Amino acid sequence: MVAVVIVALIAGALGAIAWAVDKYRTTFGALLPAGAAVTASLIVWMITMAAGLGSASATAWIPWILSIAVGGAVAWATAGFIGRARHAHQLEKINAILHMH
């Protein structure tokens, strides 16, 4: 159980870092990439543990590394995709408002 908490905390930290370094971070909340990273990493953790990769000493590292790597990738992808998409949408709305006047 402690291992799951550690993986979740690391994934949340990666999500916070992904939010902090994104230049479009004003378009979405700080918890969005962190929440996506924690969710993805815990799903990967459950899948790898259900597959039996955490029981043998030779493969016990796979749930840790894979969960953290997937969580980090999801955090960066979420921040990148959502930030740019919302920024483009906001620019379209602002340009439409400016063209009306």
Biopython code that builds the backbone (N, CA, C, O; Angstrom):
import numpy as np
from Bio.PDB.StructureBuilder import StructureBuilder

atoms = [
    (1, "MET", "N", (0.811, -1.188, 0.000)),
    (1, "MET", "CA", (0.000, 0.000, 0.000)),
    (1, "MET", "C", (0.864, 1.266, 0.000)),
    (1, "MET", "O", (0.506, 2.267, -0.620)),
    (2, "VAL", "N", (1.985, 1.215, 0.688)),
    (2, "VAL", "CA", (2.887, 2.364, 0.707)),
    (2, "VAL", "C", (3.443, 2.616, -0.690)),
    (2, "VAL", "O", (3.651, 3.764, -1.082)),
    (3, "ALA", "N", (3.679, 1.558, -1.427)),
    (3, "ALA", "CA", (4.208, 1.704, -2.783)),
    (3, "ALA", "C", (3.234, 2.461, -3.679)),
    (3, "ALA", "O", (3.655, 3.279, -4.497)),
    (4, "VAL", "N", (1.948, 2.199, -3.534)),
    (4, "VAL", "CA", (0.944, 2.893, -4.340)),
    (4, "VAL", "C", (0.931, 4.380, -3.996)),
    (4, "VAL", "O", (0.819, 5.224, -4.884)),
    (5, "VAL", "N", (1.044, 4.695, -2.723)),
    (5, "VAL", "CA", (1.060, 6.093, -2.294)),
    (5, "VAL", "C", (2.292, 6.807, -2.848)),
    (5, "VAL", "O", (2.198, 7.948, -3.299)),
    (6, "ILE", "N", (3.429, 6.147, -2.817)),
    (6, "ILE", "CA", (4.657, 6.755, -3.339)),
    (6, "ILE", "C", (4.546, 6.993, -4.842)),
    (6, "ILE", "O", (4.934, 8.052, -5.334)),
    (7, "VAL", "N", (4.024, 6.022, -5.562)),
    (7, "VAL", "CA", (3.842, 6.186, -7.007)),
    (7, "VAL", "C", (2.873, 7.327, -7.291)),
    (7, "VAL", "O", (3.111, 8.123, -8.200)),
    (8, "ALA", "N", (1.789, 7.421, -6.532)),
    (8, "ALA", "CA", (0.817, 8.497, -6.729)),
    (8, "ALA", "C", (1.435, 9.863, -6.431)),
    (8, "ALA", "O", (1.180, 10.824, -7.157)),
    (9, "LEU", "N", (2.231, 9.960, -5.387)),
    (9, "LEU", "CA", (2.872, 11.234, -5.057)),
    (9, "LEU", "C", (3.877, 11.657, -6.126)),
    (9, "LEU", "O", (3.947, 12.833, -6.484)),
    (10, "ILE", "N", (4.644, 10.716, -6.628)),
    (10, "ILE", "CA", (5.608, 11.042, -7.683)),
    (10, "ILE", "C", (4.883, 11.468, -8.959)),
    (10, "ILE", "O", (5.291, 12.423, -9.620)),
    (11, "ALA", "N", (3.814, 10.762, -9.300)),
    (11, "ALA", "CA", (3.045, 11.128, -10.495)),
    (11, "ALA", "C", (2.404, 12.502, -10.324)),
    (11, "ALA", "O", (2.381, 13.298, -11.262)),
    (12, "GLY", "N", (1.887, 12.781, -9.140)),
    (12, "GLY", "CA", (1.327, 14.104, -8.878)),
    (12, "GLY", "C", (2.372, 15.199, -8.975)),
    (12, "GLY", "O", (2.099, 16.285, -9.485)),
    (13, "ALA", "N", (3.567, 14.914, -8.485)),
    (13, "ALA", "CA", (4.657, 15.888, -8.591)),
    (13, "ALA", "C", (5.046, 16.124, -10.045)),
    (13, "ALA", "O", (5.316, 17.259, -10.438)),
    (14, "LEU", "N", (5.077, 15.067, -10.840)),
    (14, "LEU", "CA", (5.369, 15.232, -12.267)),
    (14, "LEU", "C", (4.285, 16.059, -12.957)),
    (14, "LEU", "O", (4.577, 16.855, -13.850)),
    (15, "GLY", "N", (3.036, 15.864, -12.538)),
    (15, "GLY", "CA", (1.952, 16.671, -13.086)),
    (15, "GLY", "C", (2.068, 18.133, -12.701)),
    (15, "GLY", "O", (1.788, 19.014, -13.515)),
    (16, "ALA", "N", (2.477, 18.401, -11.471)),
    (16, "ALA", "CA", (2.669, 19.783, -11.033)),
    (16, "ALA", "C", (3.816, 20.441, -11.793)),
    (16, "ALA", "O", (3.739, 21.618, -12.147)),
    (17, "ILE", "N", (4.873, 19.685, -12.038)),
    (17, "ILE", "CA", (6.000, 20.219, -12.806)),
    (17, "ILE", "C", (5.579, 20.482, -14.249)),
    (17, "ILE", "O", (5.959, 21.494, -14.836)),
    (18, "ALA", "N", (4.798, 19.572, -14.815)),
    (18, "ALA", "CA", (4.323, 19.765, -16.190)),
    (18, "ALA", "C", (3.468, 21.019, -16.294)),
    (18, "ALA", "O", (3.558, 21.749, -17.281)),
    (19, "TRP", "N", (2.646, 21.275, -15.292)),
    (19, "TRP", "CA", (1.839, 22.496, -15.281)),
    (19, "TRP", "C", (2.724, 23.730, -15.133)),
    (19, "TRP", "O", (2.501, 24.741, -15.800)),
    (20, "ALA", "N", (3.722, 23.649, -14.267)),
    (20, "ALA", "CA", (4.552, 24.817, -13.966)),
    (20, "ALA", "C", (5.402, 25.262, -15.151)),
    (20, "ALA", "O", (5.643, 26.458, -15.311)),
    (21, "VAL", "N", (5.853, 24.345, -15.973)),
    (21, "VAL", "CA", (6.724, 24.727, -17.082)),
    (21, "VAL", "C", (5.961, 25.001, -18.378)),
    (21, "VAL", "O", (6.563, 25.432, -19.361)),
    (22, "ASP", "N", (4.659, 24.761, -18.397)),
    (22, "ASP", "CA", (3.881, 24.998, -19.608)),
    (22, "ASP", "C", (3.612, 26.492, -19.754)),
    (22, "ASP", "O", (3.199, 27.145, -18.795)),
    (23, "LYS", "N", (3.841, 27.033, -20.941)),
    (23, "LYS", "CA", (3.652, 28.470, -21.116)),
    (23, "LYS", "C", (2.178, 28.857, -21.242)),
    (23, "LYS", "O", (1.846, 30.039, -21.151)),
    (24, "TYR", "N", (1.301, 27.895, -21.448)),
    (24, "TYR", "CA", (-0.134, 28.167, -21.515)),
    (24, "TYR", "C", (-0.845, 27.746, -20.232)),
    (24, "TYR", "O", (-2.032, 27.424, -20.267)),
    (25, "ARG", "N", (-0.151, 27.742, -19.118)),
    (25, "ARG", "CA", (-0.723, 27.233, -17.875)),
    (25, "ARG", "C", (-1.868, 28.085, -17.341)),
    (25, "ARG", "O", (-2.611, 27.638, -16.467)),
    (26, "THR", "N", (-2.021, 29.293, -17.846)),
    (26, "THR", "CA", (-3.130, 30.127, -17.379)),
    (26, "THR", "C", (-4.465, 29.676, -17.956)),
    (26, "THR", "O", (-5.514, 30.153, -17.525)),
    (27, "THR", "N", (-4.443, 28.767, -18.921)),
    (27, "THR", "CA", (-5.687, 28.331, -19.553)),
    (27, "THR", "C", (-6.308, 27.106, -18.891)),
    (27, "THR", "O", (-7.417, 26.709, -19.248)),
    (28, "PHE", "N", (-5.608, 26.504, -17.934)),
    (28, "PHE", "CA", (-6.166, 25.340, -17.244)),
    (28, "PHE", "C", (-5.628, 25.295, -15.825)),
    (28, "PHE", "O", (-4.617, 25.926, -15.514)),
    (29, "GLY", "N", (-6.299, 24.555, -14.978)),
    (29, "GLY", "CA", (-5.936, 24.487, -13.570)),
    (29, "GLY", "C", (-4.713, 23.626, -13.308)),
    (29, "GLY", "O", (-4.320, 22.799, -14.131)),
    (30, "ALA", "N", (-4.126, 23.840, -12.151)),
    (30, "ALA", "CA", (-2.899, 23.131, -11.784)),
    (30, "ALA", "C", (-3.152, 21.656, -11.511)),
    (30, "ALA", "O", (-2.241, 20.840, -11.645)),
    (31, "LEU", "N", (-4.363, 21.305, -11.133)),
    (31, "LEU", "CA", (-4.644, 19.915, -10.789)),
    (31, "LEU", "C", (-4.980, 19.040, -11.992)),
    (31, "LEU", "O", (-5.050, 17.818, -11.859)),
    (32, "LEU", "N", (-5.186, 19.633, -13.150)),
    (32, "LEU", "CA", (-5.551, 18.830, -14.325)),
    (32, "LEU", "C", (-4.436, 17.876, -14.754)),
    (32, "LEU", "O", (-4.696, 16.678, -14.862)),
    (33, "PRO", "N", (-3.209, 18.341, -15.006)),
    (33, "PRO", "CA", (-2.170, 17.370, -15.376)),
    (33, "PRO", "C", (-1.785, 16.454, -14.226)),
    (33, "PRO", "O", (-1.450, 15.291, -14.448)),
    (34, "ALA", "N", (-1.828, 16.962, -13.000)),
    (34, "ALA", "CA", (-1.498, 16.118, -11.847)),
    (34, "ALA", "C", (-2.533, 15.018, -11.672)),
    (34, "ALA", "O", (-2.177, 13.866, -11.421)),
    (35, "GLY", "N", (-3.797, 15.355, -11.800)),
    (35, "GLY", "CA", (-4.851, 14.353, -11.677)),
    (35, "GLY", "C", (-4.797, 13.320, -12.781)),
    (35, "GLY", "O", (-5.004, 12.131, -12.538)),
    (36, "ALA", "N", (-4.518, 13.770, -13.999)),
    (36, "ALA", "CA", (-4.397, 12.828, -15.111)),
    (36, "ALA", "C", (-3.204, 11.901, -14.915)),
    (36, "ALA", "O", (-3.279, 10.711, -15.222)),
    (37, "ALA", "N", (-2.102, 12.447, -14.403)),
    (37, "ALA", "CA", (-0.909, 11.631, -14.176)),
    (37, "ALA", "C", (-1.144, 10.597, -13.086)),
    (37, "ALA", "O", (-0.749, 9.440, -13.233)),
    (38, "VAL", "N", (-1.784, 11.002, -11.996)),
    (38, "VAL", "CA", (-2.054, 10.066, -10.900)),
    (38, "VAL", "C", (-3.005, 8.976, -11.366)),
    (38, "VAL", "O", (-2.793, 7.799, -11.074)),
    (39, "THR", "N", (-4.047, 9.356, -12.086)),
    (39, "THR", "CA", (-5.007, 8.372, -12.580)),
    (39, "THR", "C", (-4.335, 7.357, -13.507)),
    (39, "THR", "O", (-4.526, 6.151, -13.355)),
    (40, "ALA", "N", (-3.561, 7.842, -14.450)),
    (40, "ALA", "CA", (-2.898, 6.938, -15.396)),
    (40, "ALA", "C", (-1.883, 6.038, -14.704)),
    (40, "ALA", "O", (-1.800, 4.847, -15.004)),
    (41, "SER", "N", (-1.118, 6.599, -13.785)),
    (41, "SER", "CA", (-0.094, 5.778, -13.128)),
    (41, "SER", "C", (-0.720, 4.713, -12.240)),
    (41, "SER", "O", (-0.196, 3.602, -12.152)),
    (42, "LEU", "N", (-1.824, 5.028, -11.583)),
    (42, "LEU", "CA", (-2.459, 4.019, -10.735)),
    (42, "LEU", "C", (-3.162, 2.944, -11.554)),
    (42, "LEU", "O", (-3.224, 1.788, -11.135)),
    (43, "ILE", "N", (-3.689, 3.310, -12.709)),
    (43, "ILE", "CA", (-4.272, 2.292, -13.590)),
    (43, "ILE", "C", (-3.182, 1.347, -14.092)),
    (43, "ILE", "O", (-3.373, 0.132, -14.119)),
    (44, "VAL", "N", (-2.043, 1.906, -14.487)),
    (44, "VAL", "CA", (-0.924, 1.061, -14.929)),
    (44, "VAL", "C", (-0.429, 0.202, -13.776)),
    (44, "VAL", "O", (-0.086, -0.964, -13.975)),
    (45, "TRP", "N", (-0.388, 0.765, -12.573)),
    (45, "TRP", "CA", (0.036, -0.006, -11.394)),
    (45, "TRP", "C", (-0.887, -1.206, -11.185)),
    (45, "TRP", "O", (-0.420, -2.323, -10.963)),
    (46, "MET", "N", (-2.207, -0.969, -11.257)),
    (46, "MET", "CA", (-3.156, -2.066, -11.052)),
    (46, "MET", "C", (-3.021, -3.131, -12.135)),
    (46, "MET", "O", (-3.094, -4.325, -11.845)),
    (47, "ILE", "N", (-2.825, -2.706, -13.372)),
    (47, "ILE", "CA", (-2.691, -3.667, -14.469)),
    (47, "ILE", "C", (-1.424, -4.501, -14.312)),
    (47, "ILE", "O", (-1.458, -5.720, -14.475)),
    (48, "THR", "N", (-0.315, -3.851, -13.997)),
    (48, "THR", "CA", (0.935, -4.603, -13.860)),
    (48, "THR", "C", (0.920, -5.521, -12.642)),
    (48, "THR", "O", (1.490, -6.611, -12.684)),
    (49, "MET", "N", (0.282, -5.097, -11.571)),
    (49, "MET", "CA", (0.193, -5.971, -10.399)),
    (49, "MET", "C", (-0.762, -7.133, -10.664)),
    (49, "MET", "O", (-0.514, -8.252, -10.214)),
    (50, "ALA", "N", (-1.853, -6.877, -11.392)),
    (50, "ALA", "CA", (-2.779, -7.957, -11.731)),
    (50, "ALA", "C", (-2.132, -8.960, -12.686)),
    (50, "ALA", "O", (-2.473, -10.143, -12.682)),
    (51, "ALA", "N", (-1.200, -8.479, -13.499)),
    (51, "ALA", "CA", (-0.489, -9.374, -14.411)),
    (51, "ALA", "C", (0.586, -10.186, -13.696)),
    (51, "ALA", "O", (1.184, -11.083, -14.289)),
    (52, "GLY", "N", (0.829, -9.877, -12.437)),
    (52, "GLY", "CA", (1.792, -10.638, -11.657)),
    (52, "GLY", "C", (3.228, -10.163, -11.777)),
    (52, "GLY", "O", (4.153, -10.887, -11.409)),
    (53, "LEU", "N", (3.426, -8.955, -12.288)),
    (53, "LEU", "CA", (4.787, -8.464, -12.470)),
    (53, "LEU", "C", (5.422, -7.974, -11.170)),
    (53, "LEU", "O", (6.637, -7.789, -11.113)),
    (54, "GLY", "N", (4.628, -7.763, -10.138)),
    (54, "GLY", "CA", (5.179, -7.276, -8.882)),
    (54, "GLY", "C", (5.514, -8.362, -7.890)),
    (54, "GLY", "O", (6.077, -8.082, -6.833)),
    (55, "SER", "N", (5.178, -9.598, -8.210)),
    (55, "SER", "CA", (5.378, -10.673, -7.236)),
    (55, "SER", "C", (6.762, -11.308, -7.314)),
    (55, "SER", "O", (7.310, -11.704, -6.285)),
    (56, "ALA", "N", (7.321, -11.412, -8.472)),
    (56, "ALA", "CA", (8.651, -12.013, -8.626)),
    (56, "ALA", "C", (9.725, -10.953, -8.405)),
    (56, "ALA", "O", (9.555, -9.795, -8.787)),
    (57, "SER", "N", (10.811, -11.351, -7.798)),
    (57, "SER", "CA", (11.866, -10.377, -7.505)),
    (57, "SER", "C", (12.547, -9.854, -8.768)),
    (57, "SER", "O", (13.080, -8.744, -8.764)),
    (58, "ALA", "N", (12.537, -10.623, -9.827)),
    (58, "ALA", "CA", (13.175, -10.189, -11.071)),
    (58, "ALA", "C", (12.360, -9.127, -11.799)),
    (58, "ALA", "O", (12.919, -8.330, -12.553)),
    (59, "THR", "N", (11.044, -9.108, -11.584)),
    (59, "THR", "CA", (10.188, -8.143, -12.280)),
    (59, "THR", "C", (9.513, -7.161, -11.334)),
    (59, "THR", "O", (8.582, -6.467, -11.742)),
    (60, "ALA", "N", (9.945, -7.084, -10.108)),
    (60, "ALA", "CA", (9.289, -6.211, -9.127)),
    (60, "ALA", "C", (9.472, -4.734, -9.442)),
    (60, "ALA", "O", (8.696, -3.908, -8.961)),
    (61, "TRP", "N", (10.458, -4.387, -10.222)),
    (61, "TRP", "CA", (10.711, -2.992, -10.552)),
    (61, "TRP", "C", (9.800, -2.474, -11.658)),
    (61, "TRP", "O", (9.632, -1.262, -11.795)),
    (62, "ILE", "N", (9.213, -3.360, -12.444)),
    (62, "ILE", "CA", (8.419, -2.954, -13.606)),
    (62, "ILE", "C", (7.196, -2.120, -13.219)),
    (62, "ILE", "O", (6.967, -1.088, -13.850)),
    (63, "PRO", "N", (6.390, -2.508, -12.211)),
    (63, "PRO", "CA", (5.261, -1.643, -11.858)),
    (63, "PRO", "C", (5.687, -0.245, -11.414)),
    (63, "PRO", "O", (4.992, 0.732, -11.690)),
    (64, "TRP", "N", (6.811, -0.147, -10.737)),
    (64, "TRP", "CA", (7.290, 1.162, -10.279)),
    (64, "TRP", "C", (7.678, 2.046, -11.455)),
    (64, "TRP", "O", (7.145, 3.143, -11.622)),
    (65, "ILE", "N", (8.601, 1.565, -12.258)),
    (65, "ILE", "CA", (9.151, 2.372, -13.348)),
    (65, "ILE", "C", (8.097, 2.657, -14.409)),
    (65, "ILE", "O", (7.977, 3.787, -14.882)),
    (66, "LEU", "N", (7.338, 1.643, -14.780)),
    (66, "LEU", "CA", (6.332, 1.822, -15.822)),
    (66, "LEU", "C", (5.237, 2.783, -15.373)),
    (66, "LEU", "O", (4.796, 3.622, -16.158)),
    (67, "SER", "N", (4.795, 2.673, -14.132)),
    (67, "SER", "CA", (3.751, 3.565, -13.624)),
    (67, "SER", "C", (4.216, 5.012, -13.590)),
    (67, "SER", "O", (3.480, 5.914, -13.989)),
    (68, "ILE", "N", (5.422, 5.234, -13.121)),
    (68, "ILE", "CA", (5.946, 6.599, -13.045)),
    (68, "ILE", "C", (6.181, 7.167, -14.444)),
    (68, "ILE", "O", (5.892, 8.337, -14.691)),
    (69, "ALA", "N", (6.698, 6.358, -15.350)),
    (69, "ALA", "CA", (6.942, 6.823, -16.721)),
    (69, "ALA", "C", (5.639, 7.168, -17.434)),
    (69, "ALA", "O", (5.549, 8.194, -18.109)),
    (70, "VAL", "N", (4.637, 6.316, -17.285)),
    (70, "VAL", "CA", (3.342, 6.592, -17.917)),
    (70, "VAL", "C", (2.698, 7.824, -17.291)),
    (70, "VAL", "O", (2.123, 8.648, -18.001)),
    (71, "GLY", "N", (2.787, 7.957, -15.980)),
    (71, "GLY", "CA", (2.231, 9.136, -15.315)),
    (71, "GLY", "C", (2.877, 10.422, -15.793)),
    (71, "GLY", "O", (2.190, 11.414, -16.033)),
    (72, "GLY", "N", (4.192, 10.411, -15.932)),
    (72, "GLY", "CA", (4.884, 11.595, -16.435)),
    (72, "GLY", "C", (4.515, 11.917, -17.869)),
    (72, "GLY", "O", (4.313, 13.080, -18.216)),
    (73, "ALA", "N", (4.426, 10.896, -18.698)),
    (73, "ALA", "CA", (4.061, 11.108, -20.102)),
    (73, "ALA", "C", (2.643, 11.655, -20.234)),
    (73, "ALA", "O", (2.387, 12.544, -21.046)),
    (74, "VAL", "N", (1.733, 11.124, -19.439)),
    (74, "VAL", "CA", (0.350, 11.612, -19.481)),
    (74, "VAL", "C", (0.272, 13.047, -18.978)),
    (74, "VAL", "O", (-0.494, 13.847, -19.515)),
    (75, "ALA", "N", (1.047, 13.382, -17.962)),
    (75, "ALA", "CA", (1.051, 14.754, -17.444)),
    (75, "ALA", "C", (1.524, 15.739, -18.508)),
    (75, "ALA", "O", (0.893, 16.773, -18.726)),
    (76, "TRP", "N", (2.628, 15.419, -19.165)),
    (76, "TRP", "CA", (3.154, 16.311, -20.197)),
    (76, "TRP", "C", (2.197, 16.400, -21.383)),
    (76, "TRP", "O", (1.989, 17.481, -21.933)),
    (77, "ALA", "N", (1.615, 15.272, -21.778)),
    (77, "ALA", "CA", (0.686, 15.283, -22.908)),
    (77, "ALA", "C", (-0.578, 16.066, -22.580)),
    (77, "ALA", "O", (-1.085, 16.810, -23.420)),
    (78, "THR", "N", (-1.083, 15.903, -21.370)),
    (78, "THR", "CA", (-2.282, 16.635, -20.962)),
    (78, "THR", "C", (-2.021, 18.130, -20.941)),
    (78, "THR", "O", (-2.806, 18.910, -21.482)),
    (79, "ALA", "N", (-0.928, 18.529, -20.324)),
    (79, "ALA", "CA", (-0.604, 19.956, -20.254)),
    (79, "ALA", "C", (-0.381, 20.530, -21.648)),
    (79, "ALA", "O", (-0.850, 21.627, -21.951)),
    (80, "GLY", "N", (0.320, 19.804, -22.481)),
    (80, "GLY", "CA", (0.594, 20.297, -23.826)),
    (80, "GLY", "C", (-0.643, 20.392, -24.688)),
    (80, "GLY", "O", (-0.870, 21.413, -25.338)),
    (81, "PHE", "N", (-1.441, 19.350, -24.703)),
    (81, "PHE", "CA", (-2.623, 19.337, -25.568)),
    (81, "PHE", "C", (-3.692, 20.306, -25.079)),
    (81, "PHE", "O", (-4.191, 21.122, -25.854)),
    (82, "ILE", "N", (-4.043, 20.222, -23.811)),
    (82, "ILE", "CA", (-5.110, 21.078, -23.278)),
    (82, "ILE", "C", (-4.703, 22.543, -23.333)),
    (82, "ILE", "O", (-5.507, 23.395, -23.711)),
    (83, "GLY", "N", (-3.466, 22.844, -22.960)),
    (83, "GLY", "CA", (-3.013, 24.234, -22.961)),
    (83, "GLY", "C", (-3.061, 24.864, -24.334)),
    (83, "GLY", "O", (-3.562, 25.977, -24.494)),
    (84, "ARG", "N", (-2.547, 24.165, -25.321)),
    (84, "ARG", "CA", (-2.529, 24.726, -26.665)),
    (84, "ARG", "C", (-3.925, 24.796, -27.275)),
    (84, "ARG", "O", (-4.253, 25.758, -27.969)),
    (85, "ALA", "N", (-4.738, 23.790, -27.023)),
    (85, "ALA", "CA", (-6.096, 23.797, -27.568)),
    (85, "ALA", "C", (-6.929, 24.920, -26.956)),
    (85, "ALA", "O", (-7.642, 25.626, -27.669)),
    (86, "ARG", "N", (-6.841, 25.083, -25.653)),
    (86, "ARG", "CA", (-7.611, 26.154, -25.009)),
    (86, "ARG", "C", (-7.078, 27.529, -25.383)),
    (86, "ARG", "O", (-7.854, 28.474, -25.522)),
    (87, "HIS", "N", (-5.769, 27.653, -25.546)),
    (87, "HIS", "CA", (-5.195, 28.937, -25.953)),
    (87, "HIS", "C", (-5.679, 29.316, -27.351)),
    (87, "HIS", "O", (-6.041, 30.467, -27.591)),
    (88, "ALA", "N", (-5.686, 28.367, -28.260)),
    (88, "ALA", "CA", (-6.166, 28.635, -29.616)),
    (88, "ALA", "C", (-7.644, 29.003, -29.604)),
    (88, "ALA", "O", (-8.070, 29.897, -30.335)),
    (89, "HIS", "N", (-8.422, 28.318, -28.779)),
    (89, "HIS", "CA", (-9.849, 28.622, -28.685)),
    (89, "HIS", "C", (-10.070, 30.018, -28.111)),
    (89, "HIS", "O", (-10.943, 30.749, -28.579)),
    (90, "GLN", "N", (-9.290, 30.392, -27.107)),
    (90, "GLN", "CA", (-9.419, 31.727, -26.532)),
    (90, "GLN", "C", (-9.032, 32.804, -27.541)),
    (90, "GLN", "O", (-9.666, 33.857, -27.594)),
    (91, "LEU", "N", (-8.001, 32.551, -28.339)),
    (91, "LEU", "CA", (-7.619, 33.517, -29.370)),
    (91, "LEU", "C", (-8.720, 33.692, -30.409)),
    (91, "LEU", "O", (-8.974, 34.808, -30.862)),
    (92, "GLU", "N", (-9.375, 32.599, -30.787)),
    (92, "GLU", "CA", (-10.485, 32.693, -31.734)),
    (92, "GLU", "C", (-11.618, 33.529, -31.160)),
    (92, "GLU", "O", (-12.193, 34.364, -31.859)),
    (93, "LYS", "N", (-11.941, 33.310, -29.890)),
    (93, "LYS", "CA", (-13.011, 34.080, -29.260)),
    (93, "LYS", "C", (-12.648, 35.558, -29.157)),
    (93, "LYS", "O", (-13.484, 36.425, -29.413)),
    (94, "ILE", "N", (-11.410, 35.844, -28.786)),
    (94, "ILE", "CA", (-10.980, 37.238, -28.668)),
    (94, "ILE", "C", (-10.989, 37.923, -30.027)),
    (94, "ILE", "O", (-11.430, 39.067, -30.137)),
    (95, "ASN", "N", (-10.511, 37.243, -31.059)),
    (95, "ASN", "CA", (-10.520, 37.820, -32.403)),
    (95, "ASN", "C", (-11.939, 38.048, -32.900)),
    (95, "ASN", "O", (-12.202, 39.049, -33.567)),
    (96, "ALA", "N", (-12.851, 37.147, -32.590)),
    (96, "ALA", "CA", (-14.249, 37.332, -32.988)),
    (96, "ALA", "C", (-14.855, 38.536, -32.283)),
    (96, "ALA", "O", (-15.613, 39.293, -32.891)),
    (97, "ILE", "N", (-14.533, 38.719, -31.022)),
    (97, "ILE", "CA", (-15.046, 39.875, -30.281)),
    (97, "ILE", "C", (-14.462, 41.165, -30.843)),
    (97, "ILE", "O", (-15.176, 42.157, -30.983)),
    (98, "LEU", "N", (-13.183, 41.163, -31.162)),
    (98, "LEU", "CA", (-12.547, 42.368, -31.692)),
    (98, "LEU", "C", (-13.054, 42.717, -33.086)),
    (98, "LEU", "O", (-13.113, 43.896, -33.434)),
    (99, "HIS", "N", (-13.420, 41.724, -33.890)),
    (99, "HIS", "CA", (-13.938, 42.001, -35.229)),
    (99, "HIS", "C", (-15.353, 42.558, -35.187)),
    (99, "HIS", "O", (-15.784, 43.205, -36.142)),
    (100, "MET", "N", (-16.078, 42.324, -34.112)),
    (100, "MET", "CA", (-17.439, 42.849, -34.001)),
    (100, "MET", "C", (-17.430, 44.355, -33.768)),
    (100, "MET", "O", (-18.389, 45.042, -34.120)),
    (101, "HIS", "N", (-16.375, 44.863, -33.190)),
    (101, "HIS", "CA", (-16.354, 46.297, -32.861)),
    (101, "HIS", "C", (-15.664, 47.062, -33.902)),
    (101, "HIS", "O", (-15.548, 48.283, -33.797)),
]
sb = StructureBuilder()
sb.init_structure("model")
sb.init_model(0)
sb.init_chain("A")
sb.init_seg("    ")
for serial, (resi, resn, name, xyz) in enumerate(atoms, 1):
    if name == "N":
        sb.init_residue(resn, " ", resi, " ")
    sb.init_atom(name, np.array(xyz, "f"), 0.0, 1.0, " ", f" {name:<3s}", serial, name[0])
structure = sb.get_structure()
